[in-house]
Amino acid sequence: MKSLLRAAALMLFATRALAQDPTPVSIGWGAYPDVPQIAQAADKQLWAAEKLDVKIVPFASGRAGFEALIGGQLDYAVMAEFPAVAGVMRNLKFSVVAVLSQYRSFRVIAKGDQPLTDLKALAGKKIAMPLGTNVHYIIASALAAAGVQAELVNVPPPEMIPALARGDVDAIVPFPNAYPTAQRVLGAQYRELRLPGHASSFILAASEKASANPAQTRRVLAALLKGEELVHRDTAEAQATTARFVGPALPADAIKAAWGDYEFRIKLDPATLDVMVKEGQWLKARGLVKEGEPSTALYRRWIDAAPLQALDPSRVTLAP
C-alpha cells in the first residue's frame, strides 16, 4: 500500500511540475525597432510571467520569417502585412492575430547635389526596390497617383545602397531599417523624399499549429500588451531596451530618430484590412499572384480576433 501511495504521490508531483513548466514558443523577428513590445517582453521577463519560454529567431526580412512560419519552423512571425496578403490569396495555413504597430514614413532615397522635392523629379529615372514587396506597392502607387512614369528595377535589399552609391540606379526605395545606413554611406549627397498616405502594419501571424491553440496566443498577446504599457510609460527606457535587444545592427540614435514615425498600439482594425484588400488587388492586377480573388470577406477569414478580443475588446474594431 505504501509503495502505491508513494508512486501516486510521485506521479502527482511530476504532473504538477509538468504543468508548471513554461511552454516553448518560437517567434520570428528581425533586428528592427518596429515592435518594441517584444524587446520589453524579453527584457522585463514578461514572457516568463505568462509561463512562456520564448525564443526569438532572427530573419533578414518579414517574407523570410513568413516562409519559415508556413514551413512549420515557427509558432509566430512578425512581419509587414504584405507577405500575409499574398499568403491569403494562395490559401496558405496561418492566421493574423494582431497588428502590433504601424509605420507611416516610407522614403525614396537618391544621391545628388540637389534636393529631391517631389516625385516628378523621378520621371524616367531608374528606381530600385525588391519587387513584389510592400515598398514596391507603395512607390508604384505613389508614382501612379502623381502621374509619373519611371523604370522600376528589382534589386535585393543588401545590394540597393551600393547600387545607388555606384550610380547604377537613380534612386532606391529600401525598407526603413536601411535608412540610417544609406544616410551614412551617401553622406552629404543623401537625398530623401517621404511618401505620405500609406501606413504599413506590422502584424503577428500564427502558424497553423499555433492557430489551433488560442490559449497560448492569448498568453503571447498578454505579455506584449504589458510590454506596450511599458513602451508608453517611459519612452527613453523603451528606446534603450530596444537598442539593447536589436544590438549593433541598428544604433540607438537611429532608433530614437525613427521612433516618432511609428504608432505602437496592438489592435485589429478595419484600416489594416482595407490596405490588405488593396494590396491584394494590386498583386492580382499585375499577375504577381495569380490565385485568389481579393475581397474584404476573404481577408477577414484569415484574421483570428478571438485571443485579443478576450484580453481587451476595445482593441478589436473589426466587424465579426
GUTI-825084 format. One record per residue (C-alpha): residue number from 1; x, y, z; residue in one letter. Coordinates in nm, 3 decimals, m for minus. Layout:
BEGIN
i = NUM | c1 = X | c2 = Y | c3 = Z | aa = a;
...
REM end
This chain:
BEGIN
i = 1 | c1 = 0.000 | c2 = 0.000 | c3 = 0.000 | aa = m;
i = 2 | c1 = 0.281 | c2 = 0.240 | c3 = 0.094 | aa = k;
i = 3 | c1 = 0.452 | c2 = 0.177 | c3 = m0.239 | aa = s;
i = 4 | c1 = 0.128 | c2 = 0.251 | c3 = m0.423 | aa = l;
i = 5 | c1 = 0.082 | c2 = 0.574 | c3 = m0.230 | aa = l;
i = 6 | c1 = 0.443 | c2 = 0.672 | c3 = m0.295 | aa = r;
i = 7 | c1 = 0.401 | c2 = 0.603 | c3 = m0.668 | aa = a;
i = 8 | c1 = 0.080 | c2 = 0.805 | c3 = m0.677 | aa = a;
i = 9 | c1 = 0.248 | c2 = 1.095 | c3 = m0.496 | aa = a;
i = 10 | c1 = 0.541 | c2 = 1.090 | c3 = m0.738 | aa = l;
i = 11 | c1 = 0.304 | c2 = 1.084 | c3 = m1.033 | aa = m;
i = 12 | c1 = 0.108 | c2 = 1.380 | c3 = m0.891 | aa = l;
i = 13 | c1 = 0.432 | c2 = 1.572 | c3 = m0.830 | aa = f;
i = 14 | c1 = 0.551 | c2 = 1.503 | c3 = m1.185 | aa = a;
i = 15 | c1 = 0.214 | c2 = 1.609 | c3 = m1.327 | aa = t;
i = 16 | c1 = 0.220 | c2 = 1.937 | c3 = m1.133 | aa = r;
i = 17 | c1 = 0.581 | c2 = 2.005 | c3 = m1.230 | aa = a;
i = 18 | c1 = 0.499 | c2 = 1.941 | c3 = m1.594 | aa = l;
i = 19 | c1 = 0.202 | c2 = 2.175 | c3 = m1.574 | aa = a;
i = 20 | c1 = 0.424 | c2 = 2.450 | c3 = m1.435 | aa = q;
i = 21 | c1 = 0.695 | c2 = 2.415 | c3 = m1.699 | aa = d;
i = 22 | c1 = 0.697 | c2 = 2.713 | c3 = m1.935 | aa = p;
i = 23 | c1 = 0.561 | c2 = 2.649 | c3 = m2.282 | aa = t;
i = 24 | c1 = 0.830 | c2 = 2.673 | c3 = m2.553 | aa = p;
i = 25 | c1 = 0.731 | c2 = 2.925 | c3 = m2.821 | aa = v;
i = 26 | c1 = 0.928 | c2 = 3.046 | c3 = m3.122 | aa = s;
i = 27 | c1 = 0.876 | c2 = 3.390 | c3 = m3.276 | aa = i;
i = 28 | c1 = 1.043 | c2 = 3.509 | c3 = m3.596 | aa = g;
i = 29 | c1 = 1.150 | c2 = 3.874 | c3 = m3.590 | aa = w;
i = 30 | c1 = 1.426 | c2 = 4.089 | c3 = m3.739 | aa = g;
i = 31 | c1 = 1.655 | c2 = 4.344 | c3 = m3.575 | aa = a;
i = 32 | c1 = 1.415 | c2 = 4.635 | c3 = m3.621 | aa = y;
i = 33 | c1 = 1.252 | c2 = 4.895 | c3 = m3.393 | aa = p;
i = 34 | c1 = 0.908 | c2 = 4.811 | c3 = m3.535 | aa = d;
i = 35 | c1 = 0.773 | c2 = 4.625 | c3 = m3.233 | aa = v;
i = 36 | c1 = 0.944 | c2 = 4.736 | c3 = m2.910 | aa = p;
i = 37 | c1 = 0.678 | c2 = 4.543 | c3 = m2.720 | aa = q;
i = 38 | c1 = 0.881 | c2 = 4.231 | c3 = m2.797 | aa = i;
i = 39 | c1 = 1.201 | c2 = 4.383 | c3 = m2.662 | aa = a;
i = 40 | c1 = 1.019 | c2 = 4.482 | c3 = m2.343 | aa = q;
i = 41 | c1 = 0.867 | c2 = 4.135 | c3 = m2.303 | aa = a;
i = 42 | c1 = 1.212 | c2 = 3.976 | c3 = m2.331 | aa = a;
i = 43 | c1 = 1.397 | c2 = 4.233 | c3 = m2.118 | aa = d;
i = 44 | c1 = 1.142 | c2 = 4.256 | c3 = m1.837 | aa = k;
i = 45 | c1 = 1.066 | c2 = 3.882 | c3 = m1.812 | aa = q;
i = 46 | c1 = 0.708 | c2 = 3.931 | c3 = m1.929 | aa = l;
i = 47 | c1 = 0.715 | c2 = 3.604 | c3 = m2.122 | aa = w;
i = 48 | c1 = 0.810 | c2 = 3.414 | c3 = m1.807 | aa = a;
i = 49 | c1 = 0.521 | c2 = 3.572 | c3 = m1.618 | aa = a;
i = 50 | c1 = 0.289 | c2 = 3.415 | c3 = m1.876 | aa = e;
i = 51 | c1 = 0.463 | c2 = 3.075 | c3 = m1.838 | aa = k;
i = 52 | c1 = 0.620 | c2 = 3.103 | c3 = m2.182 | aa = l;
i = 53 | c1 = 0.974 | c2 = 3.012 | c3 = m2.284 | aa = d;
i = 54 | c1 = 1.004 | c2 = 3.234 | c3 = m2.591 | aa = v;
i = 55 | c1 = 1.285 | c2 = 3.200 | c3 = m2.843 | aa = k;
i = 56 | c1 = 1.324 | c2 = 3.492 | c3 = m3.083 | aa = i;
i = 57 | c1 = 1.453 | c2 = 3.366 | c3 = m3.419 | aa = v;
i = 58 | c1 = 1.608 | c2 = 3.643 | c3 = m3.633 | aa = p;
i = 59 | c1 = 1.523 | c2 = 3.680 | c3 = m4.001 | aa = f;
i = 60 | c1 = 1.654 | c2 = 3.927 | c3 = m4.257 | aa = a;
i = 61 | c1 = 1.302 | c2 = 4.005 | c3 = m4.378 | aa = s;
i = 62 | c1 = 0.940 | c2 = 3.951 | c3 = m4.288 | aa = g;
i = 63 | c1 = 0.895 | c2 = 3.741 | c3 = m4.600 | aa = r;
i = 64 | c1 = 1.169 | c2 = 3.501 | c3 = m4.488 | aa = a;
i = 65 | c1 = 1.009 | c2 = 3.472 | c3 = m4.145 | aa = g;
i = 66 | c1 = 0.671 | c2 = 3.409 | c3 = m4.304 | aa = f;
i = 67 | c1 = 0.813 | c2 = 3.128 | c3 = m4.519 | aa = e;
i = 68 | c1 = 0.956 | c2 = 2.969 | c3 = m4.204 | aa = a;
i = 69 | c1 = 0.617 | c2 = 3.004 | c3 = m4.034 | aa = l;
i = 70 | c1 = 0.438 | c2 = 2.833 | c3 = m4.322 | aa = i;
i = 71 | c1 = 0.705 | c2 = 2.565 | c3 = m4.324 | aa = g;
i = 72 | c1 = 0.632 | c2 = 2.480 | c3 = m3.960 | aa = g;
i = 73 | c1 = 0.962 | c2 = 2.615 | c3 = m3.825 | aa = q;
i = 74 | c1 = 0.800 | c2 = 2.891 | c3 = m3.618 | aa = l;
i = 75 | c1 = 0.496 | c2 = 2.932 | c3 = m3.397 | aa = d;
i = 76 | c1 = 0.458 | c2 = 3.304 | c3 = m3.472 | aa = y;
i = 77 | c1 = 0.617 | c2 = 3.558 | c3 = m3.703 | aa = a;
i = 78 | c1 = 0.630 | c2 = 3.939 | c3 = m3.704 | aa = v;
i = 79 | c1 = 0.616 | c2 = 4.099 | c3 = m4.047 | aa = m;
i = 80 | c1 = 0.458 | c2 = 4.375 | c3 = m4.250 | aa = a;
i = 81 | c1 = 0.113 | c2 = 4.281 | c3 = m4.374 | aa = e;
i = 82 | c1 = 0.228 | c2 = 4.236 | c3 = m4.735 | aa = f;
i = 83 | c1 = 0.355 | c2 = 3.873 | c3 = m4.717 | aa = p;
i = 84 | c1 = 0.030 | c2 = 3.777 | c3 = m4.546 | aa = a;
i = 85 | c1 = m0.168 | c2 = 3.942 | c3 = m4.827 | aa = v;
i = 86 | c1 = m0.014 | c2 = 3.707 | c3 = m5.082 | aa = a;
i = 87 | c1 = m0.038 | c2 = 3.415 | c3 = m4.839 | aa = g;
i = 88 | c1 = m0.413 | c2 = 3.454 | c3 = m4.806 | aa = v;
i = 89 | c1 = m0.453 | c2 = 3.460 | c3 = m5.185 | aa = m;
i = 90 | c1 = m0.253 | c2 = 3.137 | c3 = m5.204 | aa = r;
i = 91 | c1 = m0.469 | c2 = 2.977 | c3 = m4.935 | aa = n;
i = 92 | c1 = m0.176 | c2 = 2.913 | c3 = m4.700 | aa = l;
i = 93 | c1 = m0.240 | c2 = 2.785 | c3 = m4.349 | aa = k;
i = 94 | c1 = m0.189 | c2 = 3.061 | c3 = m4.091 | aa = f;
i = 95 | c1 = m0.383 | c2 = 3.336 | c3 = m3.915 | aa = s;
i = 96 | c1 = m0.333 | c2 = 3.703 | c3 = m3.834 | aa = v;
i = 97 | c1 = m0.383 | c2 = 3.753 | c3 = m3.460 | aa = v;
i = 98 | c1 = m0.281 | c2 = 4.117 | c3 = m3.408 | aa = a;
i = 99 | c1 = m0.147 | c2 = 4.437 | c3 = m3.556 | aa = v;
i = 100 | c1 = 0.146 | c2 = 4.528 | c3 = m3.327 | aa = l;
i = 101 | c1 = 0.241 | c2 = 4.866 | c3 = m3.474 | aa = s;
i = 102 | c1 = 0.213 | c2 = 5.087 | c3 = m3.781 | aa = q;
i = 103 | c1 = 0.473 | c2 = 5.283 | c3 = m3.977 | aa = y;
i = 104 | c1 = 0.391 | c2 = 5.595 | c3 = m4.182 | aa = r;
i = 105 | c1 = 0.718 | c2 = 5.737 | c3 = m4.319 | aa = s;
i = 106 | c1 = 0.842 | c2 = 5.539 | c3 = m4.620 | aa = f;
i = 107 | c1 = 1.100 | c2 = 5.718 | c3 = m4.834 | aa = r;
i = 108 | c1 = 1.260 | c2 = 5.736 | c3 = m5.175 | aa = v;
i = 109 | c1 = 1.634 | c2 = 5.788 | c3 = m5.139 | aa = i;
i = 110 | c1 = 1.856 | c2 = 5.941 | c3 = m5.406 | aa = a;
i = 111 | c1 = 2.215 | c2 = 6.058 | c3 = m5.440 | aa = k;
i = 112 | c1 = 2.289 | c2 = 6.407 | c3 = m5.560 | aa = g;
i = 113 | c1 = 2.362 | c2 = 6.772 | c3 = m5.500 | aa = d;
i = 114 | c1 = 2.006 | c2 = 6.898 | c3 = m5.549 | aa = q;
i = 115 | c1 = 1.711 | c2 = 6.843 | c3 = m5.312 | aa = p;
i = 116 | c1 = 1.458 | c2 = 6.574 | c3 = m5.403 | aa = l;
i = 117 | c1 = 1.144 | c2 = 6.786 | c3 = m5.375 | aa = t;
i = 118 | c1 = 0.873 | c2 = 6.579 | c3 = m5.545 | aa = d;
i = 119 | c1 = 0.805 | c2 = 6.263 | c3 = m5.743 | aa = l;
i = 120 | c1 = 0.819 | c2 = 6.448 | c3 = m6.076 | aa = k;
i = 121 | c1 = 1.198 | c2 = 6.461 | c3 = m6.036 | aa = a;
i = 122 | c1 = 1.194 | c2 = 6.081 | c3 = m6.075 | aa = l;
i = 123 | c1 = 1.027 | c2 = 6.080 | c3 = m6.418 | aa = a;
i = 124 | c1 = 1.215 | c2 = 5.846 | c3 = m6.650 | aa = g;
i = 125 | c1 = 1.460 | c2 = 5.751 | c3 = m6.374 | aa = k;
i = 126 | c1 = 1.567 | c2 = 5.402 | c3 = m6.270 | aa = k;
i = 127 | c1 = 1.434 | c2 = 5.323 | c3 = m5.921 | aa = i;
i = 128 | c1 = 1.544 | c2 = 5.010 | c3 = m5.735 | aa = a;
i = 129 | c1 = 1.349 | c2 = 4.810 | c3 = m5.480 | aa = m;
i = 130 | c1 = 1.277 | c2 = 4.444 | c3 = m5.407 | aa = p;
i = 131 | c1 = 0.989 | c2 = 4.380 | c3 = m5.647 | aa = l;
i = 132 | c1 = 0.676 | c2 = 4.215 | c3 = m5.513 | aa = g;
i = 133 | c1 = 0.712 | c2 = 4.371 | c3 = m5.167 | aa = t;
i = 134 | c1 = 0.527 | c2 = 4.642 | c3 = m4.978 | aa = n;
i = 135 | c1 = 0.779 | c2 = 4.909 | c3 = m5.082 | aa = v;
i = 136 | c1 = 0.718 | c2 = 4.812 | c3 = m5.446 | aa = h;
i = 137 | c1 = 0.346 | c2 = 4.861 | c3 = m5.392 | aa = y;
i = 138 | c1 = 0.400 | c2 = 5.193 | c3 = m5.212 | aa = i;
i = 139 | c1 = 0.624 | c2 = 5.355 | c3 = m5.475 | aa = i;
i = 140 | c1 = 0.420 | c2 = 5.220 | c3 = m5.768 | aa = a;
i = 141 | c1 = 0.101 | c2 = 5.359 | c3 = m5.612 | aa = s;
i = 142 | c1 = 0.264 | c2 = 5.695 | c3 = m5.536 | aa = a;
i = 143 | c1 = 0.404 | c2 = 5.731 | c3 = m5.888 | aa = l;
i = 144 | c1 = 0.069 | c2 = 5.640 | c3 = m6.045 | aa = a;
i = 145 | c1 = m0.113 | c2 = 5.894 | c3 = m5.827 | aa = a;
i = 146 | c1 = 0.137 | c2 = 6.162 | c3 = m5.932 | aa = a;
i = 147 | c1 = 0.117 | c2 = 6.068 | c3 = m6.300 | aa = g;
i = 148 | c1 = 0.489 | c2 = 5.991 | c3 = m6.311 | aa = v;
i = 149 | c1 = 0.644 | c2 = 5.710 | c3 = m6.513 | aa = q;
i = 150 | c1 = 0.976 | c2 = 5.560 | c3 = m6.405 | aa = a;
i = 151 | c1 = 1.166 | c2 = 5.236 | c3 = m6.453 | aa = e;
i = 152 | c1 = 1.125 | c2 = 5.010 | c3 = m6.151 | aa = l;
i = 153 | c1 = 1.400 | c2 = 4.751 | c3 = m6.121 | aa = v;
i = 154 | c1 = 1.440 | c2 = 4.456 | c3 = m5.888 | aa = n;
i = 155 | c1 = 1.741 | c2 = 4.480 | c3 = m5.655 | aa = v;
i = 156 | c1 = 1.779 | c2 = 4.271 | c3 = m5.335 | aa = p;
i = 157 | c1 = 1.788 | c2 = 4.475 | c3 = m5.011 | aa = p;
i = 158 | c1 = 2.162 | c2 = 4.424 | c3 = m4.937 | aa = p;
i = 159 | c1 = 2.256 | c2 = 4.548 | c3 = m5.286 | aa = e;
i = 160 | c1 = 2.040 | c2 = 4.860 | c3 = m5.309 | aa = m;
i = 161 | c1 = 2.259 | c2 = 5.111 | c3 = m5.126 | aa = i;
i = 162 | c1 = 2.579 | c2 = 5.002 | c3 = m5.309 | aa = p;
i = 163 | c1 = 2.392 | c2 = 5.024 | c3 = m5.641 | aa = a;
i = 164 | c1 = 2.285 | c2 = 5.380 | c3 = m5.562 | aa = l;
i = 165 | c1 = 2.630 | c2 = 5.480 | c3 = m5.441 | aa = a;
i = 166 | c1 = 2.786 | c2 = 5.348 | c3 = m5.766 | aa = r;
i = 167 | c1 = 2.530 | c2 = 5.523 | c3 = m5.981 | aa = g;
i = 168 | c1 = 2.379 | c2 = 5.203 | c3 = m6.121 | aa = d;
i = 169 | c1 = 2.034 | c2 = 5.336 | c3 = m6.028 | aa = v;
i = 170 | c1 = 1.898 | c2 = 5.686 | c3 = m5.975 | aa = d;
i = 171 | c1 = 1.700 | c2 = 5.616 | c3 = m5.658 | aa = a;
i = 172 | c1 = 1.606 | c2 = 5.337 | c3 = m5.421 | aa = i;
i = 173 | c1 = 1.305 | c2 = 5.253 | c3 = m5.205 | aa = v;
i = 174 | c1 = 1.451 | c2 = 5.038 | c3 = m4.925 | aa = p;
i = 175 | c1 = 1.293 | c2 = 4.902 | c3 = m4.610 | aa = f;
i = 176 | c1 = 1.303 | c2 = 5.153 | c3 = m4.320 | aa = p;
i = 177 | c1 = 1.584 | c2 = 4.978 | c3 = m4.132 | aa = n;
i = 178 | c1 = 1.817 | c2 = 5.072 | c3 = m4.422 | aa = a;
i = 179 | c1 = 1.765 | c2 = 5.449 | c3 = m4.395 | aa = y;
i = 180 | c1 = 2.045 | c2 = 5.513 | c3 = m4.140 | aa = p;
i = 181 | c1 = 2.293 | c2 = 5.309 | c3 = m4.345 | aa = t;
i = 182 | c1 = 2.202 | c2 = 5.494 | c3 = m4.665 | aa = a;
i = 183 | c1 = 2.250 | c2 = 5.827 | c3 = m4.490 | aa = q;
i = 184 | c1 = 2.588 | c2 = 5.720 | c3 = m4.355 | aa = r;
i = 185 | c1 = 2.711 | c2 = 5.584 | c3 = m4.690 | aa = v;
i = 186 | c1 = 2.591 | c2 = 5.877 | c3 = m4.904 | aa = l;
i = 187 | c1 = 2.690 | c2 = 6.145 | c3 = m4.657 | aa = g;
i = 188 | c1 = 2.637 | c2 = 6.498 | c3 = m4.788 | aa = a;
i = 189 | c1 = 2.482 | c2 = 6.360 | c3 = m5.108 | aa = q;
i = 190 | c1 = 2.199 | c2 = 6.184 | c3 = m4.924 | aa = y;
i = 191 | c1 = 1.859 | c2 = 6.298 | c3 = m5.051 | aa = r;
i = 192 | c1 = 1.520 | c2 = 6.168 | c3 = m4.945 | aa = e;
i = 193 | c1 = 1.155 | c2 = 6.220 | c3 = m5.029 | aa = l;
i = 194 | c1 = 0.891 | c2 = 6.094 | c3 = m4.788 | aa = r;
i = 195 | c1 = 0.590 | c2 = 5.913 | c3 = m4.930 | aa = l;
i = 196 | c1 = 0.280 | c2 = 6.016 | c3 = m4.733 | aa = p;
i = 197 | c1 = m0.052 | c2 = 5.843 | c3 = m4.736 | aa = g;
i = 198 | c1 = 0.047 | c2 = 5.482 | c3 = m4.669 | aa = h;
i = 199 | c1 = 0.064 | c2 = 5.310 | c3 = m4.331 | aa = a;
i = 200 | c1 = 0.220 | c2 = 4.966 | c3 = m4.317 | aa = s;
i = 201 | c1 = 0.110 | c2 = 4.743 | c3 = m4.033 | aa = s;
i = 202 | c1 = 0.347 | c2 = 4.509 | c3 = m3.854 | aa = f;
i = 203 | c1 = 0.139 | c2 = 4.204 | c3 = m3.774 | aa = i;
i = 204 | c1 = 0.173 | c2 = 3.895 | c3 = m3.559 | aa = l;
i = 205 | c1 = 0.090 | c2 = 3.585 | c3 = m3.763 | aa = a;
i = 206 | c1 = 0.033 | c2 = 3.244 | c3 = m3.609 | aa = a;
i = 207 | c1 = 0.122 | c2 = 2.913 | c3 = m3.769 | aa = s;
i = 208 | c1 = m0.142 | c2 = 2.651 | c3 = m3.840 | aa = e;
i = 209 | c1 = m0.045 | c2 = 2.473 | c3 = m3.518 | aa = k;
i = 210 | c1 = m0.042 | c2 = 2.790 | c3 = m3.306 | aa = a;
i = 211 | c1 = m0.373 | c2 = 2.899 | c3 = m3.460 | aa = s;
i = 212 | c1 = m0.527 | c2 = 2.588 | c3 = m3.308 | aa = a;
i = 213 | c1 = m0.407 | c2 = 2.693 | c3 = m2.960 | aa = n;
i = 214 | c1 = m0.590 | c2 = 3.018 | c3 = m2.874 | aa = p;
i = 215 | c1 = m0.495 | c2 = 2.992 | c3 = m2.505 | aa = a;
i = 216 | c1 = m0.126 | c2 = 3.006 | c3 = m2.597 | aa = q;
i = 217 | c1 = m0.186 | c2 = 3.301 | c3 = m2.830 | aa = t;
i = 218 | c1 = m0.367 | c2 = 3.486 | c3 = m2.551 | aa = r;
i = 219 | c1 = m0.061 | c2 = 3.444 | c3 = m2.328 | aa = r;
i = 220 | c1 = 0.171 | c2 = 3.570 | c3 = m2.603 | aa = v;
i = 221 | c1 = m0.051 | c2 = 3.875 | c3 = m2.657 | aa = l;
i = 222 | c1 = m0.090 | c2 = 3.933 | c3 = m2.283 | aa = a;
i = 223 | c1 = 0.289 | c2 = 3.969 | c3 = m2.249 | aa = a;
i = 224 | c1 = 0.301 | c2 = 4.203 | c3 = m2.550 | aa = l;
i = 225 | c1 = 0.022 | c2 = 4.419 | c3 = m2.407 | aa = l;
i = 226 | c1 = 0.221 | c2 = 4.457 | c3 = m2.085 | aa = k;
i = 227 | c1 = 0.524 | c2 = 4.541 | c3 = m2.297 | aa = g;
i = 228 | c1 = 0.327 | c2 = 4.807 | c3 = m2.480 | aa = e;
i = 229 | c1 = 0.228 | c2 = 4.966 | c3 = m2.149 | aa = e;
i = 230 | c1 = 0.598 | c2 = 4.994 | c3 = m2.061 | aa = l;
i = 231 | c1 = 0.677 | c2 = 5.141 | c3 = m2.405 | aa = v;
i = 232 | c1 = 0.438 | c2 = 5.429 | c3 = m2.342 | aa = h;
i = 233 | c1 = 0.525 | c2 = 5.472 | c3 = m1.976 | aa = r;
i = 234 | c1 = 0.892 | c2 = 5.560 | c3 = m2.034 | aa = d;
i = 235 | c1 = 0.994 | c2 = 5.639 | c3 = m2.392 | aa = t;
i = 236 | c1 = 1.366 | c2 = 5.678 | c3 = m2.317 | aa = a;
i = 237 | c1 = 1.385 | c2 = 5.345 | c3 = m2.135 | aa = e;
i = 238 | c1 = 1.184 | c2 = 5.174 | c3 = m2.412 | aa = a;
i = 239 | c1 = 1.424 | c2 = 5.308 | c3 = m2.676 | aa = q;
i = 240 | c1 = 1.726 | c2 = 5.195 | c3 = m2.473 | aa = a;
i = 241 | c1 = 1.574 | c2 = 4.849 | c3 = m2.421 | aa = t;
i = 242 | c1 = 1.501 | c2 = 4.816 | c3 = m2.792 | aa = t;
i = 243 | c1 = 1.856 | c2 = 4.921 | c3 = m2.877 | aa = a;
i = 244 | c1 = 1.999 | c2 = 4.659 | c3 = m2.640 | aa = r;
i = 245 | c1 = 1.772 | c2 = 4.394 | c3 = m2.785 | aa = f;
i = 246 | c1 = 1.839 | c2 = 4.452 | c3 = m3.155 | aa = v;
i = 247 | c1 = 2.210 | c2 = 4.506 | c3 = m3.098 | aa = g;
i = 248 | c1 = 2.459 | c2 = 4.686 | c3 = m3.324 | aa = p;
i = 249 | c1 = 2.251 | c2 = 4.618 | c3 = m3.638 | aa = a;
i = 250 | c1 = 2.060 | c2 = 4.937 | c3 = m3.559 | aa = l;
i = 251 | c1 = 2.229 | c2 = 5.210 | c3 = m3.349 | aa = p;
i = 252 | c1 = 2.044 | c2 = 5.369 | c3 = m3.057 | aa = a;
i = 253 | c1 = 2.040 | c2 = 5.711 | c3 = m3.223 | aa = d;
i = 254 | c1 = 1.871 | c2 = 5.563 | c3 = m3.533 | aa = a;
i = 255 | c1 = 1.605 | c2 = 5.401 | c3 = m3.317 | aa = i;
i = 256 | c1 = 1.542 | c2 = 5.730 | c3 = m3.138 | aa = k;
i = 257 | c1 = 1.520 | c2 = 5.921 | c3 = m3.467 | aa = a;
i = 258 | c1 = 1.266 | c2 = 5.675 | c3 = m3.615 | aa = a;
i = 259 | c1 = 1.051 | c2 = 5.639 | c3 = m3.303 | aa = w;
i = 260 | c1 = 0.803 | c2 = 5.913 | c3 = m3.391 | aa = g;
i = 261 | c1 = 0.726 | c2 = 5.753 | c3 = m3.729 | aa = d;
i = 262 | c1 = 0.554 | c2 = 5.460 | c3 = m3.557 | aa = y;
i = 263 | c1 = 0.229 | c2 = 5.403 | c3 = m3.375 | aa = e;
i = 264 | c1 = 0.285 | c2 = 5.136 | c3 = m3.113 | aa = f;
i = 265 | c1 = m0.062 | c2 = 5.001 | c3 = m3.041 | aa = r;
i = 266 | c1 = m0.178 | c2 = 4.641 | c3 = m3.052 | aa = i;
i = 267 | c1 = m0.512 | c2 = 4.617 | c3 = m3.232 | aa = k;
i = 268 | c1 = m0.716 | c2 = 4.468 | c3 = m3.513 | aa = l;
i = 269 | c1 = m0.875 | c2 = 4.745 | c3 = m3.718 | aa = d;
i = 270 | c1 = m1.069 | c2 = 4.796 | c3 = m4.043 | aa = p;
i = 271 | c1 = m0.797 | c2 = 5.025 | c3 = m4.188 | aa = a;
i = 272 | c1 = m0.543 | c2 = 4.743 | c3 = m4.194 | aa = t;
i = 273 | c1 = m0.798 | c2 = 4.511 | c3 = m4.352 | aa = l;
i = 274 | c1 = m0.871 | c2 = 4.772 | c3 = m4.621 | aa = d;
i = 275 | c1 = m0.499 | c2 = 4.806 | c3 = m4.700 | aa = v;
i = 276 | c1 = m0.465 | c2 = 4.428 | c3 = m4.732 | aa = m;
i = 277 | c1 = m0.752 | c2 = 4.418 | c3 = m4.982 | aa = v;
i = 278 | c1 = m0.598 | c2 = 4.699 | c3 = m5.192 | aa = k;
i = 279 | c1 = m0.258 | c2 = 4.531 | c3 = m5.188 | aa = e;
i = 280 | c1 = m0.417 | c2 = 4.200 | c3 = m5.291 | aa = g;
i = 281 | c1 = m0.595 | c2 = 4.369 | c3 = m5.580 | aa = q;
i = 282 | c1 = m0.267 | c2 = 4.531 | c3 = m5.687 | aa = w;
i = 283 | c1 = m0.085 | c2 = 4.195 | c3 = m5.679 | aa = l;
i = 284 | c1 = m0.364 | c2 = 4.031 | c3 = m5.878 | aa = k;
i = 285 | c1 = m0.381 | c2 = 4.307 | c3 = m6.140 | aa = a;
i = 286 | c1 = m0.008 | c2 = 4.274 | c3 = m6.211 | aa = r;
i = 287 | c1 = m0.007 | c2 = 3.896 | c3 = m6.220 | aa = g;
i = 288 | c1 = 0.233 | c2 = 3.879 | c3 = m5.925 | aa = l;
i = 289 | c1 = m0.011 | c2 = 3.641 | c3 = m5.755 | aa = v;
i = 290 | c1 = m0.248 | c2 = 3.452 | c3 = m5.980 | aa = k;
i = 291 | c1 = m0.455 | c2 = 3.273 | c3 = m5.716 | aa = e;
i = 292 | c1 = m0.747 | c2 = 3.409 | c3 = m5.516 | aa = g;
i = 293 | c1 = m0.990 | c2 = 3.695 | c3 = m5.559 | aa = e;
i = 294 | c1 = m0.907 | c2 = 3.968 | c3 = m5.306 | aa = p;
i = 295 | c1 = m1.203 | c2 = 4.092 | c3 = m5.103 | aa = s;
i = 296 | c1 = m1.279 | c2 = 4.210 | c3 = m4.752 | aa = t;
i = 297 | c1 = m1.459 | c2 = 3.882 | c3 = m4.682 | aa = a;
i = 298 | c1 = m1.160 | c2 = 3.676 | c3 = m4.795 | aa = l;
i = 299 | c1 = m0.906 | c2 = 3.856 | c3 = m4.578 | aa = y;
i = 300 | c1 = m1.139 | c2 = 3.872 | c3 = m4.279 | aa = r;
i = 301 | c1 = m1.146 | c2 = 3.491 | c3 = m4.271 | aa = r;
i = 302 | c1 = m0.771 | c2 = 3.483 | c3 = m4.205 | aa = w;
i = 303 | c1 = m0.793 | c2 = 3.722 | c3 = m3.908 | aa = i;
i = 304 | c1 = m0.847 | c2 = 3.549 | c3 = m3.573 | aa = d;
i = 305 | c1 = m0.965 | c2 = 3.823 | c3 = m3.340 | aa = a;
i = 306 | c1 = m1.073 | c2 = 3.595 | c3 = m3.054 | aa = a;
i = 307 | c1 = m0.748 | c2 = 3.593 | c3 = m2.847 | aa = p;
i = 308 | c1 = m0.709 | c2 = 3.973 | c3 = m2.849 | aa = l;
i = 309 | c1 = m1.084 | c2 = 4.020 | c3 = m2.802 | aa = q;
i = 310 | c1 = m1.068 | c2 = 3.808 | c3 = m2.488 | aa = a;
i = 311 | c1 = m0.789 | c2 = 4.025 | c3 = m2.344 | aa = l;
i = 312 | c1 = m0.917 | c2 = 4.372 | c3 = m2.441 | aa = d;
i = 313 | c1 = m1.233 | c2 = 4.405 | c3 = m2.656 | aa = p;
i = 314 | c1 = m1.167 | c2 = 4.776 | c3 = m2.715 | aa = s;
i = 315 | c1 = m0.869 | c2 = 4.688 | c3 = m2.933 | aa = r;
i = 316 | c1 = m1.077 | c2 = 4.494 | c3 = m3.187 | aa = v;
i = 317 | c1 = m1.286 | c2 = 4.719 | c3 = m3.411 | aa = t;
i = 318 | c1 = m1.337 | c2 = 4.474 | c3 = m3.696 | aa = l;
i = 319 | c1 = m1.681 | c2 = 4.351 | c3 = m3.793 | aa = a;
i = 320 | c1 = m1.732 | c2 = 3.985 | c3 = m3.694 | aa = p;
REM end
